[in-house]
Amino acid sequence: MTTPNSLSYHVTQALRASIIGDVFVPGEHGYDHARQAWNLFADQQPAAVVFAESAADVARAVKFAAAQGMRIAPQGTGHGSPSLEPLEDAILLKTARMRRVEIDPATRTARAEAGAQWQDVTVPAGEHGLAALAGTSPDVGVTGYTLGGGLGWLARRYGLAANSVTAAEIVTPDGHLVRADTDHEPDLFWAVRGGGGSVGVVTALEMTLYPVRQLYAGALFFPIQRSAQVLHAWQAWTGTIADEVTSLGRILRLPSLPEVPEPLRGRAFALVEAAYLGAADTGAALIQPLRQLGPELDTFATIPATALAQLHMDPAQPVPFQGDGALLADAPAAAIDALVALTGPDADTSLASIEIRHLGGALARPARDAGAQPQIDAKYVMFTGGFTPTPEAGDTVRAQAQAVKDALAAWHAPYDYYNFAETPADADAVLAPASYRRLQKIKATYDPGQAIISAHPVWPTTR
Ligand SMILES: Cc1cc2nc3c(=O)[nH]c(=O)nc-3n(C[C@H](O)[C@H](O)[C@H](O)COP(=O)(O)OP(=O)(O)OC[C@H]3O[C@@H](n4cnc5c(N)ncnc54)[C@H](O)[C@@H]3O)c2cc1C
């Protein structure tokens, strides 16, 4: 383990005096708790952890870091912590205390402070019959998720969350708070909508909400022994459905934990999960080809949009986890076979979940006035991972996730999906080349000294 570079007593006191929030440094009570990420596998060892209370606090912390020649890593929840570079000389700037959310039903918009989790937005929006483009997990951060694209249950109808952002409030690396929207700071506005958080510290996002009160959604659970049959049928079915359906095929090994419902606890399944923006009778007709395979458990029903947060059964608490993903130009029968061979009923694997999400629809069409991810040039995206309570388990899961990626290499798109790439990689591995080049120039303008540490780094260039 590396030891973080401690700040001197005087520098620490000066940092404390300059902000309203809390500061934790190595060796002090509270530091170990403060440096923890949602992903408990991440062993973050920053020189200091700052909990900002407000945008003004963020600005003060960024100015302080600049004056000290220190780098700064913004973090909301730490769901994305696995892809971060080491933080030994940096300030970890946590926005977790900035969770204020305002919903404006008249304009169908939300404003979420940088530390807001998706449940902070979806629940109050739902009270007005509105839905945000949230992901599958209620406690993922709005900011990190949206900055990296944002692929949720309404994605094939409404696209990536990033392209529904209408404004961003950002502290630039020199410590100024600016508003970026179509009329101000167009480069910053473009960069944060899908290009990650490399150009500044976002303090709030404004976004469009959609009039979605309820959906027909659920999951079909089949015994894992039927993985090949179910995933082949699901993949063929995805070629027939409208943009109103967003779905995924999955192999899931559930842990033997009390929080897992009794009939599912400790068991392994092949699943189809889907959400349909429409009425129950049409939805039932749409999923009939899969339902007629005879699932062991069928949870499809009309549900409020807020209940989408439970559909994917993501862990409700912080966990140690390793995973990785790959964008797939296509996933024909041979790809499904490769996946089932490595993760299906006969596989000896520590991978708890492997999913293939269906893309296309609105995701495939360039969004109007889009940001750094105007569309996704791939039909599917794969994500797999497992629980890693020990470093050895981490090695095993990482190797097995890599083996899945390798087995799917023939169908790999030229770059990956930003939010699902958890192996540290520069942003050119997760963005289209033209987007990466524009991002490099914006980085050179706003952060030539690379003060901001982001999940997928961008190397500044003026060329
Ligand atoms: C259980 C689980 C479920 C998920 N489901 C989905 C899903 O359905 N769809 C999907 O697209 N992704 C999903 N993801 C991936 C998730 O979107 C990324 O991990 C994302 O980075 C998480 O954002 P965060 O703010 O919670 O995490 P953080 O680790 O706090 O942030 C991730 C990165 O975002 C940037 N960032 C965060 N806050 C700021 C800020 N204020 N200013 C500038 N940059 C900032 C930083 O570069 C940071 O390293 C999931 C991940 C997990 C673990």
The ligand as a MOL file (V3000), in Angstrom:
LIG
                    3D

  0  0  0     0  0            999 V3000
M  V30 BEGIN CTAB
M  V30 COUNTS 53 58 0 0 0
M  V30 BEGIN ATOM
M  V30 1 C -24.4470 -0.4950 -8.9470 0
M  V30 2 C -24.1690 0.3470 -10.1590 0
M  V30 3 C -25.1620 0.5640 -11.1020 0
M  V30 4 C -24.9180 1.3490 -12.2280 0
M  V30 5 N -25.9050 1.5090 -13.1710 0
M  V30 6 C -25.6630 2.2710 -14.2610 0
M  V30 7 C -26.6640 2.4610 -15.2520 0
M  V30 8 O -27.7640 1.9270 -15.1530 0
M  V30 9 N -26.3550 3.2080 -16.3340 0
M  V30 10 C -25.1570 3.8480 -16.4680 0
M  V30 11 O -24.9630 4.5670 -17.4440 0
M  V30 12 N -24.1960 3.6850 -15.5410 0
M  V30 13 C -24.4200 2.9140 -14.4590 0
M  V30 14 N -23.4300 2.7200 -13.5340 0
M  V30 15 C -22.1280 3.3600 -13.7400 0
M  V30 16 C -22.1580 4.7550 -13.1090 0
M  V30 17 O -22.9390 5.6120 -13.9110 0
M  V30 18 C -20.7240 5.2970 -13.0340 0
M  V30 19 O -19.9930 4.5200 -12.1150 0
M  V30 20 C -20.7190 6.7620 -12.6100 0
M  V30 21 O -19.4280 7.2680 -12.7480 0
M  V30 22 C -21.1860 6.9210 -11.1860 0
M  V30 23 O -21.3270 8.2620 -10.8570 0
M  V30 24 P -21.2360 8.6960 -9.3220 0
M  V30 25 O -21.3150 10.1640 -9.2800 0
M  V30 26 O -22.1920 7.8880 -8.5360 0
M  V30 27 O -19.7830 8.1520 -8.9440 0
M  V30 28 P -18.4480 8.9140 -8.5400 0
M  V30 29 O -17.4450 7.8380 -8.3470 0
M  V30 30 O -18.6930 9.8210 -7.4010 0
M  V30 31 O -18.0710 9.7590 -9.8080 0
M  V30 32 C -17.5440 9.1460 -10.9450 0
M  V30 33 C -16.7130 10.1450 -11.7120 0
M  V30 34 O -17.5740 11.1750 -12.2080 0
M  V30 35 C -16.8890 12.4180 -12.1710 0
M  V30 36 N -17.5860 13.3050 -11.2360 0
M  V30 37 C -18.4080 12.9840 -10.2200 0
M  V30 38 N -18.8600 14.0970 -9.6250 0
M  V30 39 C -18.2910 15.1380 -10.2770 0
M  V30 40 C -18.3650 16.5480 -10.1520 0
M  V30 41 N -19.1220 17.1290 -9.2130 0
M  V30 42 N -17.6670 17.3190 -11.0080 0
M  V30 43 C -16.8870 16.7670 -11.9730 0
M  V30 44 N -16.7750 15.4330 -12.1390 0
M  V30 45 C -17.4800 14.6390 -11.3050 0
M  V30 46 C -15.4770 12.1500 -11.6660 0
M  V30 47 O -14.6090 11.9530 -12.7810 0
M  V30 48 C -15.6590 10.8770 -10.8870 0
M  V30 49 O -14.4690 10.1090 -10.7850 0
M  V30 50 C -23.6470 1.9390 -12.4110 0
M  V30 51 C -22.6330 1.7180 -11.4720 0
M  V30 52 C -22.8860 0.9360 -10.3610 0
M  V30 53 C -21.7690 0.6850 -9.3830 0
M  V30 END ATOM
M  V30 BEGIN BOND
M  V30 1 1 1 2
M  V30 2 1 2 3
M  V30 3 2 2 52
M  V30 4 2 3 4
M  V30 5 1 4 5
M  V30 6 1 4 50
M  V30 7 2 5 6
M  V30 8 1 6 7
M  V30 9 1 6 13
M  V30 10 2 7 8
M  V30 11 1 7 9
M  V30 12 1 9 10
M  V30 13 2 10 11
M  V30 14 1 10 12
M  V30 15 2 12 13
M  V30 16 1 13 14
M  V30 17 1 14 15
M  V30 18 1 14 50
M  V30 19 1 15 16
M  V30 20 1 16 17
M  V30 21 1 16 18
M  V30 22 1 18 19
M  V30 23 1 18 20
M  V30 24 1 20 21
M  V30 25 1 20 22
M  V30 26 1 22 23
M  V30 27 1 23 24
M  V30 28 2 24 25
M  V30 29 1 24 26
M  V30 30 1 24 27
M  V30 31 1 27 28
M  V30 32 2 28 29
M  V30 33 1 28 30
M  V30 34 1 28 31
M  V30 35 1 31 32
M  V30 36 1 32 33
M  V30 37 1 33 34
M  V30 38 1 33 48
M  V30 39 1 34 35
M  V30 40 1 35 36
M  V30 41 1 35 46
M  V30 42 1 36 37
M  V30 43 1 36 45
M  V30 44 2 37 38
M  V30 45 1 38 39
M  V30 46 1 39 40
M  V30 47 2 39 45
M  V30 48 1 40 41
M  V30 49 2 40 42
M  V30 50 1 42 43
M  V30 51 2 43 44
M  V30 52 1 44 45
M  V30 53 1 46 47
M  V30 54 1 46 48
M  V30 55 1 48 49
M  V30 56 2 50 51
M  V30 57 1 51 52
M  V30 58 1 52 53
M  V30 END BOND
M  V30 END CTAB
M  END
